[in-house]
Amino acid sequence: MPRQPRLDTPGALHHVMGRGIEGTRIFRTERDREDFLERLSELSMNKDLIVYAWALMPNHFHLLVRTGRQPISRSMRKLLTGYVVNFNIRHKRFGHLFQNRYKSVICEDDPYLLELTRYIHLNPLRAGMVGDLKQLGQYRWAGHSAIMGRLKRDWQDTGMILAYFGKGRKAVEKYEQYVEEGISGGKRPDLVGGGLIRSLGGWSQVLSFRRKGMKVASDERILGGEEFVRRLLTEADRREKETLRLFYRVPDLSGLAAVLVKEEGVEEQELRSGIRKREVVKARRLFCQLAVGKMGYPGAEVARFLGVTTSAVNRLVVSEETASLTKYLKLF
């Protein structure tokens, strides 16, 4: 069964998880963890992501983030691609590090913002990496210590979480009590995915709705109530139609290139080369953002067409969107 496209929308809350291939340790040293956090902090400081909660485990990671000024897929591509390249260099290895693509579940803020913050930050305690809640408060590789005010992480949005518990030191104490109350809840499999069972809190609720003859909208990519699910799926359908419209209007990469070179005043042979003239780089960036970001072409296929490397295409796709991108979406 083909993978469904990722869901995203401006300001969406995501629970993102990535696991090492075949159980591989993705964090072997402190430098590995620091490298990952430096990249995450850069995305946050650039307002590409808002980071609420995170935990770095030996063979996987959890992030609770909100989409910022660019789609979640671009931010995660930048985070993970750069990390893997440096990880492989540091440890003299080759090939993939992560198992398949990362998992991203879009979540309804209420109640999942707080629930997931607690669940993610309790991961090191459940795994025995720290002995108790006091040690968790000092632990460097999870975001709990920043919310407690024990470690300074300017890039982590701690204020949003603490605002739910009041002001000042009292808010910190109430937050810590909330986290402590979650210890007895165990692993909480209902919080690591989407779909009907998780959104309703378990099979008993699903069966109850079925006995009443009630149908509830659900999607494996979404954790939230029916209205939230329907709204997201409607938005996703609109975006999909926009992508299909581009495909019908511009049937292939050659057609897209023909339009761009005419509008941007460059030669096609310049576009399809590594030439670094400013106007050519701008046209090439537009081409990549339209072909990969809007039309869904694989980066490798676009790279072959342009005569550049796949990494060059990926860098252009995740770079800041060109101002004239909107013009081309309307033009097509």
Protein Blocks (a to p, Z undefined) as FASTA:
>chain_A
ZZddddddehiacddddddeehiafbfbfklmmmmmmmmmmmmmnomaccfbdcddfkbc
cddddddfbcfklmmmmmmmmmmmmmmmmnopgdjfbgcjaddddddfblmlmmmmmmmm
mmmmmnopafblmlmmmpmkbcklmmnomaccfkbcfklmmmmnogajllmmmmmmmmmm
mmmnonolmlmcgcjklmnopaklmmmmmmnopacdddfkbgcdfklmmmmmmmmmmmmm
mmmmmmmmmmbfklmmmmmmmmnopafklmmccbfbfklmmmmmmmmmmmmmmnopafkl
mmmmnopafklmmmmmmmccdfklmmmmmmZZ
